[in-house]
Protein backbone atom coordinates (compact mmCIF):
# COMPACT_ATOMS: atom_id res chain seq x y z
CA UNK A 1 0.00 0.00 0.00
CA UNK A 2 2.75 2.36 0.89
CA UNK A 3 4.54 1.59 -2.37
CA UNK A 4 1.42 2.32 -4.37
CA UNK A 5 0.89 5.60 -2.55
CA UNK A 6 4.54 6.57 -3.18
CA UNK A 7 4.22 5.72 -6.87
CA UNK A 8 1.02 7.78 -7.10
CA UNK A 9 2.76 10.68 -5.32
CA UNK A 10 5.75 10.53 -7.69
CA UNK A 11 3.47 10.40 -10.73
CA UNK A 12 1.43 13.33 -9.41
CA UNK A 13 4.59 15.33 -8.71
CA UNK A 14 5.94 14.64 -12.19
CA UNK A 15 2.65 15.67 -13.77
CA UNK A 16 2.63 18.85 -11.69
CA UNK A 17 6.25 19.57 -12.61
CA UNK A 18 5.42 18.98 -16.29
CA UNK A 19 2.50 21.40 -16.10
CA UNK A 20 4.76 24.10 -14.60
CA UNK A 21 7.93 23.54 -16.63
CA UNK A 22 6.30 23.10 -20.04
CA UNK A 23 4.83 26.65 -20.27
CA UNK A 24 8.09 28.16 -18.99
CA UNK A 25 10.11 26.22 -21.54
CA UNK A 26 7.70 27.22 -24.27
CA UNK A 27 7.93 30.90 -23.32
CA UNK A 28 11.73 30.71 -23.19
CA UNK A 29 11.82 29.04 -26.59
CA UNK A 30 9.48 31.64 -28.02
CA UNK A 31 11.58 34.48 -26.58
CA UNK A 32 14.74 32.95 -28.02
CA UNK A 33 13.09 32.60 -31.40
CA UNK A 34 11.95 36.24 -31.29
CA UNK A 35 15.46 37.42 -30.32
CA UNK A 36 16.99 35.37 -33.12
CA UNK A 37 14.47 36.71 -35.61
CA UNK A 38 15.09 40.26 -34.40
CA UNK A 39 18.85 39.81 -34.65
CA UNK A 40 18.42 38.28 -38.07
CA UNK A 41 16.30 41.24 -39.13
CA UNK A 42 18.90 43.70 -37.83
CA UNK A 43 21.69 41.80 -39.55
CA UNK A 44 19.70 41.71 -42.75
CA UNK A 45 19.01 45.46 -42.49
CA UNK A 46 22.69 46.17 -41.83
CA UNK A 47 23.68 44.00 -44.78
CA UNK A 48 21.21 45.79 -47.01
CA UNK A 49 22.50 49.17 -45.84
CA UNK A 50 26.11 48.10 -46.48
CA UNK A 51 25.17 46.89 -49.96
CA UNK A 52 23.34 50.16 -50.67
CA UNK A 53 26.35 52.17 -49.47
CA UNK A 54 28.64 50.10 -51.67
CA UNK A 55 26.37 50.61 -54.67
CA UNK A 56 26.17 54.36 -53.97
CA UNK A 57 29.93 54.59 -53.63
CA UNK A 58 30.55 52.68 -56.86
CA UNK A 59 27.98 54.76 -58.70
CA UNK A 60 29.40 58.00 -57.32
CA UNK A 61 26.24 59.09 -55.52
CA UNK A 62 27.76 59.00 -52.05
CA UNK A 63 30.87 60.90 -53.12
CA UNK A 64 28.72 63.45 -54.90
CA UNK A 65 26.63 63.95 -51.78
CA UNK A 66 29.71 64.55 -49.65
CA UNK A 67 31.17 66.92 -52.26
CA UNK A 68 27.91 68.82 -52.50
CA UNK A 69 27.84 69.12 -48.70
CA UNK A 70 31.36 70.54 -48.62
CA UNK A 71 30.57 72.92 -51.47
CA UNK A 72 27.40 74.10 -49.83
CA UNK A 73 29.28 74.63 -46.55
CA UNK A 74 31.96 76.72 -48.27
CA UNK A 75 29.37 78.71 -50.22
CA UNK A 76 27.47 79.31 -47.00
CA UNK A 77 30.64 80.59 -45.32
CA UNK A 78 31.42 82.91 -48.25
CA UNK A 79 27.96 84.35 -48.76
CA UNK A 80 26.60 83.92 -45.23
CA UNK A 81 29.07 86.23 -43.48
CA UNK A 82 27.32 89.48 -44.27
CA UNK A 83 28.13 92.20 -46.76
CA UNK A 84 31.56 92.91 -45.28
CA UNK A 85 32.47 89.23 -45.27
CA UNK A 86 31.39 88.77 -48.90
CA UNK A 87 33.44 91.83 -49.95
CA UNK A 88 36.40 90.44 -48.01
CA UNK A 89 36.14 87.10 -49.81
CA UNK A 90 35.96 88.93 -53.14
CA UNK A 91 39.23 90.72 -52.32
CA UNK A 92 40.81 87.41 -51.30
CA UNK A 93 39.89 85.86 -54.65
CA UNK A 94 41.14 88.94 -56.52
CA UNK A 95 44.38 88.87 -54.53
CA UNK A 96 44.96 85.22 -55.42
CA UNK A 97 44.18 85.84 -59.10
CA UNK A 98 46.57 88.81 -59.23
CA UNK A 99 49.34 86.80 -57.54
CA UNK A 100 48.90 84.01 -60.09
CA UNK A 101 48.98 86.50 -63.00
CA UNK A 102 52.17 88.28 -61.90
CA UNK A 103 53.88 84.97 -61.06
CA UNK A 104 53.22 83.57 -64.52
CA UNK A 105 54.22 86.90 -66.11
CA UNK A 106 57.48 86.96 -64.13
CA UNK A 107 58.32 83.36 -65.05
CA UNK A 108 57.95 84.37 -68.70
CA UNK A 109 59.99 87.56 -68.22
CA UNK A 110 62.83 86.12 -66.13
CA UNK A 111 64.31 83.76 -68.69
CA UNK A 112 67.51 83.82 -70.70
CA UNK A 113 65.62 83.86 -73.99
CA UNK A 114 63.62 86.90 -72.90
CA UNK A 115 66.38 88.97 -71.26
CA UNK A 116 69.15 88.25 -73.76
CA UNK A 117 67.83 86.61 -76.94
CA UNK A 118 70.38 84.46 -78.77
CA UNK A 119 69.46 86.06 -82.09
CA UNK A 120 70.35 89.48 -80.72
CA UNK A 121 73.68 88.28 -79.33
CA UNK A 122 74.68 86.63 -82.61
CA UNK A 123 73.67 89.61 -84.74
CA UNK A 124 75.46 92.12 -82.50
CA UNK A 125 78.62 89.97 -82.41
CA UNK A 126 78.67 89.84 -86.21
CA UNK A 127 78.09 93.58 -86.57
CA UNK A 128 80.79 94.49 -84.01
CA UNK A 129 83.25 92.10 -85.66
CA UNK A 130 82.63 93.94 -88.94
CA UNK A 131 83.00 97.30 -87.22
CA UNK A 132 79.54 98.36 -88.39
CA UNK A 133 77.96 100.25 -85.50
CA UNK A 134 74.81 101.17 -87.43
CA UNK A 135 74.17 97.51 -88.19
CA UNK A 136 74.55 96.71 -84.51
CA UNK A 137 72.03 99.43 -83.58
CA UNK A 138 69.55 98.07 -86.14
CA UNK A 139 70.04 94.57 -84.68
CA UNK A 140 69.10 95.95 -81.25
CA UNK A 141 66.00 97.63 -82.67
CA UNK A 142 64.94 94.42 -84.44
CA UNK A 143 64.92 92.35 -81.23
CA UNK A 144 63.50 94.45 -78.34
CA UNK A 145 64.71 93.21 -74.96
CA UNK A 146 66.48 94.49 -71.84
CA UNK A 147 69.86 93.58 -73.27
CA UNK A 148 69.02 95.31 -76.55
CA UNK A 149 68.29 98.53 -74.63
CA UNK A 150 71.65 98.28 -72.83
CA UNK A 151 73.59 97.63 -76.03
CA UNK A 152 71.78 100.42 -77.86
CA UNK A 153 72.84 102.85 -75.11
CA UNK A 154 76.45 101.69 -75.61
CA UNK A 155 76.42 102.04 -79.39
CA UNK A 156 74.88 105.49 -79.26
CA UNK A 157 77.94 106.80 -77.38
CA UNK A 158 80.65 105.21 -79.49
CA UNK A 159 82.19 108.54 -80.44
CA UNK A 160 82.41 109.70 -76.82
CA UNK A 161 85.05 107.20 -75.76
CA UNK A 162 85.09 103.85 -73.98
CA UNK A 163 84.68 105.30 -70.49
CA UNK A 164 81.49 107.07 -71.51
CA UNK A 165 80.30 103.84 -73.15
CA UNK A 166 80.78 101.94 -69.89
CA UNK A 167 78.93 104.58 -67.91
CA UNK A 168 76.06 104.44 -70.39
CA UNK A 169 75.97 100.64 -70.13
CA UNK A 170 75.89 100.76 -66.32
CA UNK A 171 73.12 103.37 -66.30
CA UNK A 172 71.03 101.43 -68.82
CA UNK A 173 71.64 98.16 -66.92
CA UNK A 174 70.52 99.75 -63.64
CA UNK A 175 67.34 100.97 -65.34
CA UNK A 176 66.53 97.53 -66.75
CA UNK A 177 67.28 95.86 -63.41
CA UNK A 178 64.89 98.27 -61.68
CA UNK A 179 62.16 97.42 -64.20
CA UNK A 180 62.60 93.70 -63.61
CA UNK A 181 62.60 94.12 -59.82
CA UNK A 182 59.44 96.23 -59.99
CA UNK A 183 57.67 93.47 -61.92
CA UNK A 184 58.79 90.90 -59.36
CA UNK A 185 57.81 93.08 -56.41
CA UNK A 186 54.12 92.76 -57.33
CA UNK A 187 54.29 89.07 -56.38
CA UNK A 188 55.61 90.08 -52.96
CA UNK A 189 52.88 92.70 -52.58
CA UNK A 190 50.00 90.31 -53.26
CA UNK A 191 51.53 87.43 -51.29
CA UNK A 192 51.89 89.69 -48.23
CA UNK A 193 48.39 91.09 -48.72
CA UNK A 194 46.79 87.63 -48.38
CA UNK A 195 47.48 87.13 -44.64
CA UNK A 196 46.33 90.69 -43.92
CA UNK A 197 42.99 90.02 -45.58
CA UNK A 198 42.77 86.68 -43.77
CA UNK A 199 43.46 88.39 -40.45
CA UNK A 200 40.73 90.93 -41.19
CA UNK A 201 38.31 88.05 -41.82
CA UNK A 202 39.41 86.42 -38.58
CA UNK A 203 38.73 89.61 -36.64
CA UNK A 204 35.31 89.96 -38.26
CA UNK A 205 34.45 86.34 -37.40
CA UNK A 206 35.50 86.83 -33.76
CA UNK A 207 33.45 90.03 -33.50
CA UNK A 208 30.37 88.22 -34.80
CA UNK A 209 31.11 85.26 -32.51
CA UNK A 210 31.19 87.41 -29.35
CA UNK A 211 28.16 89.34 -30.52
CA UNK A 212 26.29 86.03 -30.74
CA UNK A 213 27.45 85.05 -27.25
CA UNK A 214 26.37 88.42 -25.87
CA UNK A 215 22.81 87.91 -27.10
CA UNK A 216 21.96 85.88 -23.99
CA UNK A 217 20.94 82.51 -25.43
CA UNK A 218 23.45 82.01 -28.26
CA UNK A 219 22.48 80.23 -31.45
CA UNK A 220 24.89 77.31 -31.82
CA UNK A 221 24.54 77.31 -35.60
CA UNK A 222 25.30 81.03 -35.86
CA UNK A 223 28.22 80.65 -33.47
CA UNK A 224 29.69 77.80 -35.51
CA UNK A 225 29.23 79.81 -38.70
CA UNK A 226 31.12 82.76 -37.23
CA UNK A 227 34.00 80.54 -36.15
CA UNK A 228 34.04 78.93 -39.60
CA UNK A 229 34.22 82.39 -41.17
CA UNK A 230 37.26 83.24 -39.04
CA UNK A 231 39.10 79.98 -39.78
CA UNK A 232 38.27 79.86 -43.48
CA UNK A 233 39.52 83.40 -44.15
CA UNK A 234 42.73 82.70 -42.22
CA UNK A 235 43.32 79.55 -44.25
CA UNK A 236 42.57 81.34 -47.52
CA UNK A 237 45.04 84.12 -46.70
CA UNK A 238 47.79 81.60 -45.92
CA UNK A 239 47.03 79.59 -49.07
CA UNK A 240 47.56 82.77 -51.12
CA UNK A 241 50.65 83.82 -49.18
CA UNK A 242 52.84 80.75 -48.68
CA UNK A 243 53.35 79.46 -52.25
CA UNK A 244 53.76 82.90 -53.83
CA UNK A 245 56.39 83.99 -51.30
CA UNK A 246 58.35 80.91 -52.37
CA UNK A 247 57.85 81.79 -56.05
CA UNK A 248 58.98 85.37 -55.39
CA UNK A 249 62.33 84.34 -53.90
CA UNK A 250 62.90 81.74 -56.60
CA UNK A 251 62.28 84.33 -59.31
CA UNK A 252 64.37 86.99 -57.58
CA UNK A 253 67.40 84.69 -57.29
CA UNK A 254 66.96 83.59 -60.90
CA UNK A 255 66.72 87.22 -62.02
CA UNK A 256 69.91 88.12 -60.14
CA UNK A 257 71.84 85.31 -61.82
CA UNK A 258 70.55 86.24 -65.28
CA UNK A 259 71.28 89.94 -64.72
CA UNK A 260 74.89 89.13 -63.79
CA UNK A 261 75.20 87.00 -66.94
CA UNK A 262 73.64 89.72 -69.05
CA UNK A 263 75.99 92.38 -67.66
CA UNK A 264 79.07 90.20 -68.24
CA UNK A 265 77.97 89.37 -71.79
CA UNK A 266 77.30 93.04 -72.54
CA UNK A 267 80.81 94.01 -71.44
CA UNK A 268 82.22 91.27 -73.65
CA UNK A 269 80.25 92.54 -76.63
CA UNK A 270 81.38 96.16 -76.23
CA UNK A 271 85.09 95.36 -75.74
CA UNK A 272 85.83 95.75 -79.48
CA UNK A 273 84.59 99.35 -79.23
CA UNK A 274 87.96 100.25 -77.67
CA UNK A 275 89.39 100.01 -81.16
CA UNK A 276 86.85 102.53 -82.35
CA UNK A 277 88.09 104.96 -79.68
CA UNK A 278 91.74 104.41 -80.63
CA UNK A 279 91.00 104.95 -84.34
CA UNK A 280 89.09 108.15 -83.53
CA UNK A 281 92.09 109.55 -81.61
CA UNK A 282 94.47 108.54 -84.38
Secondary structure, DSSP 4 states (H G I P E B T S, - for coil): -HHHHHHHHHHHHHHHHHHHHHHHHHHHHHHHHHHHHHHHHHHHHHHHHHHHHHHHHHHTHHHHHHHHHHHHHHHHHHHSSHHHHHHHHHHHHHHHHHHHHHHHHHHHHSSHHHHS-HHHHHHHHHHHHHT-HHHHHHHHHHS-SHHHHHHHHHHTTGGG-HHHHHHHHHHHHHHHHHHHHHHHHHHHHHHHHHHHHHHHHHHHHHHHHHHHHTTSS--HHHHHHHHHHHHHHHHHHHHHHHHHHHHHHHHHHHHHHHHHHHHHHHHHHHTTHHHHHHHHH-
